[in-house]
Amino acid sequence: MAKLIGYARVSTRQQSTDRQEADLLAAGVRHDDLYVDRGVSGARASRPRFDQALAALESEDTLVITTLDRLGRSTLNMLALADELRIRGAGLRVLNLGGGDVDTSTPMGSMLFTIMAALAQMEHEIKRERVLDSISKRRDAGGNLGGRPQRVTDSQIRSALHLVNGGEPVAQVARDLGMSRATFYRRSRTLNPAT
């Protein structure tokens, strides 16, 4: 007898799958046929509960997800999965794709899935491009990019340079600052490019 296998995923442990699980159960997925990955990115090749969901699929069963991005980030991977399911005789239903329920076992559903998979990947790439553009603009403007704050200030490096110019060994000065000689030299050059 054909059954529905549900899959839900969130990328971080702080996120909740409650909404996805409720939608899957409302679509007819039984609670024991529901697989959930928490804290697992869609970009990762290995998703333990997703792998179990695929292993549980038999011919004429249907994998049910709420949205397309639960499968992954790449159009190629999504299409390969849809093709693998088709070869195994299993279907794929996406509950919230294009405002409706899409079933890849139908020709129209298969076509719509292909188009939406390409659009999902394009959206992901546009977001990535925007982030990289924002970082580049902030870097060019001298803005703070976040990250770990420097432990040793420029003022401390200048003071250390005075010690070195006064005859203190570079290795000892760098060690006192808690950095390697190479880091000390690199930081010194950024402060005083002529040296």
C-alpha positions as CSV (number, residue, x, y, z in Angstrom):
1,M,0.0,0.0,0.0
2,A,1.4,3.4,-1.0
3,K,2.3,5.7,1.8
4,L,3.4,9.3,2.3
5,I,6.9,9.9,3.7
6,G,7.3,13.4,5.2
7,Y,10.5,15.3,5.5
8,A,11.1,18.5,7.5
9,R,14.4,20.3,8.0
10,V,15.8,23.4,9.8
11,S,19.3,24.8,9.4
12,T,19.9,25.6,13.0
13,R,18.9,24.0,16.3
14,Q,17.3,27.3,17.4
15,Q,14.7,27.1,14.6
16,S,11.5,25.1,14.9
17,T,10.0,22.5,12.6
18,D,6.6,22.8,14.2
19,R,5.0,24.5,11.2
20,Q,6.5,22.1,8.7
21,E,5.4,19.1,10.8
22,A,1.9,20.4,11.1
23,D,1.6,21.0,7.4
24,L,3.0,17.5,6.6
25,L,0.6,15.8,9.1
26,A,-2.3,17.8,7.7
27,A,-1.3,16.6,4.2
28,G,-1.8,13.0,5.4
29,V,1.7,12.0,6.5
30,R,1.5,9.6,9.5
31,H,3.6,10.6,12.5
32,D,5.8,7.5,12.2
33,D,6.5,8.3,8.6
34,L,7.8,11.8,9.4
35,Y,11.6,12.4,9.3
36,V,13.1,15.6,10.7
37,D,16.6,17.0,10.5
38,R,17.4,19.8,13.0
39,G,20.6,21.9,12.6
40,V,21.4,20.6,9.2
41,S,22.1,22.8,6.2
42,G,20.4,22.0,2.9
43,A,23.8,22.5,1.2
44,R,25.3,19.5,3.1
45,A,25.5,16.2,1.2
46,S,24.7,14.1,4.3
47,R,21.4,14.7,6.1
48,P,20.8,11.7,8.4
49,R,17.0,11.8,8.7
50,F,16.7,12.7,5.0
51,D,18.7,9.6,4.1
52,Q,16.4,7.5,6.3
53,A,13.3,9.0,4.6
54,L,14.7,8.1,1.2
55,A,15.5,4.6,2.4
56,A,12.0,4.2,3.7
57,L,10.5,5.1,0.3
58,E,9.2,2.2,-1.7
59,S,7.6,2.0,-5.2
60,E,4.4,4.1,-5.4
61,D,5.2,5.9,-2.1
62,T,5.5,9.7,-2.2
63,L,8.1,11.9,-0.5
64,V,6.3,15.0,0.9
65,I,8.0,18.3,1.8
66,T,6.6,21.7,2.6
67,T,8.8,23.9,0.4
68,L,11.4,23.3,-2.3
69,D,14.3,24.6,-0.3
70,R,14.0,21.7,2.2
71,L,15.5,19.4,-0.5
72,G,18.7,21.5,-1.0
73,R,20.2,24.5,-2.8
74,S,21.2,23.3,-6.2
75,T,18.8,22.8,-9.1
76,L,21.0,20.0,-10.4
77,N,20.7,18.1,-7.0
78,M,17.0,18.7,-6.8
79,L,16.4,17.5,-10.4
80,A,18.7,14.4,-9.8
81,L,16.6,13.6,-6.7
82,A,13.3,14.0,-8.5
83,D,14.7,11.7,-11.3
84,E,15.9,9.1,-8.8
85,L,12.5,9.0,-7.2
86,R,10.9,8.7,-10.6
87,I,13.2,5.7,-11.5
88,R,12.3,4.1,-8.2
89,G,8.6,4.6,-8.9
90,A,8.2,7.0,-6.1
91,G,6.7,10.5,-6.3
92,L,7.5,13.9,-4.8
93,R,4.9,16.3,-3.5
94,V,5.8,19.9,-2.6
95,L,3.0,21.4,-0.5
96,N,3.7,25.1,-0.9
97,L,5.2,25.4,-4.4
98,G,3.7,28.2,-6.4
99,G,0.8,28.6,-4.0
100,G,-0.3,25.1,-4.4
101,D,0.4,21.4,-4.1
102,V,2.7,20.0,-6.8
103,D,3.1,16.3,-7.5
104,T,6.0,15.3,-9.7
105,S,4.3,12.1,-10.8
106,T,2.2,14.1,-13.2
107,P,3.7,15.7,-16.3
108,M,2.5,19.2,-15.3
109,G,3.9,18.8,-11.8
110,S,7.2,17.6,-13.1
111,M,7.5,20.6,-15.4
112,L,6.6,23.0,-12.7
113,F,9.0,21.4,-10.3
114,T,11.9,21.8,-12.8
115,I,11.0,25.5,-13.3
116,M,10.7,26.2,-9.6
117,A,14.0,24.4,-8.8
118,A,15.8,26.6,-11.2
119,L,14.1,29.7,-9.7
120,A,15.0,28.6,-6.2
121,Q,18.7,28.2,-7.1
122,M,18.7,31.6,-8.9
123,E,17.2,33.2,-5.8
124,H,19.9,31.6,-3.6
125,E,22.6,32.8,-6.0
126,I,21.2,36.4,-6.1
127,K,21.2,36.5,-2.3
128,R,24.8,35.3,-2.2
129,E,25.8,37.9,-4.8
130,R,24.1,40.7,-2.7
131,V,25.9,39.6,0.5
132,L,29.3,39.5,-1.3
133,D,28.5,43.0,-2.9
134,S,27.6,44.4,0.5
135,I,30.9,43.0,2.1
136,S,32.9,44.5,-0.8
137,K,31.3,47.9,-0.4
138,R,31.7,47.9,3.4
139,R,35.4,46.9,3.0
140,D,36.0,49.6,0.4
141,A,34.4,52.2,2.7
142,G,36.6,51.0,5.6
143,G,33.5,49.7,7.4
144,N,33.5,47.1,10.1
145,L,33.0,43.6,8.7
146,G,32.4,42.1,12.1
147,G,34.5,39.1,13.1
148,R,36.9,38.8,16.0
149,P,38.1,42.2,17.3
150,Q,41.9,42.7,17.2
151,R,43.5,42.0,20.5
152,V,46.5,44.2,19.9
153,T,45.7,47.8,19.0
154,D,47.6,49.9,16.4
155,S,48.8,52.1,19.3
156,Q,50.4,49.1,21.0
157,I,52.1,48.2,17.7
158,R,53.5,51.7,17.4
159,S,54.8,51.6,21.0
160,A,56.4,48.2,20.2
161,L,58.0,49.7,17.1
162,H,59.6,52.3,19.3
163,L,61.0,49.6,21.5
164,V,62.4,47.7,18.5
165,N,64.0,50.9,17.1
166,G,65.5,51.4,20.6
167,G,67.3,48.1,20.4
168,E,64.8,45.5,21.8
169,P,64.8,42.2,20.0
170,V,61.8,41.8,17.7
171,A,61.2,38.3,18.9
172,Q,60.9,39.4,22.5
173,V,58.6,42.4,21.6
174,A,56.4,40.2,19.5
175,R,56.2,37.6,22.3
176,D,55.3,40.3,24.8
177,L,52.4,41.3,22.5
178,G,51.3,37.7,22.2
179,M,51.9,37.4,18.5
180,S,54.4,35.8,16.1
181,R,57.2,37.8,14.6
182,A,55.6,37.4,11.2
183,T,52.3,38.9,12.5
184,F,54.2,41.8,14.2
185,Y,56.1,42.6,10.9
186,R,52.8,42.4,8.9
187,R,51.0,44.7,11.3
188,S,54.0,47.1,11.5
189,R,54.1,47.3,7.6
190,T,50.4,48.2,7.5
191,L,51.0,51.1,10.0
192,N,54.3,52.3,8.5
193,P,54.5,51.1,4.8
194,A,57.9,52.7,4.4
195,T,59.6,50.2,6.7
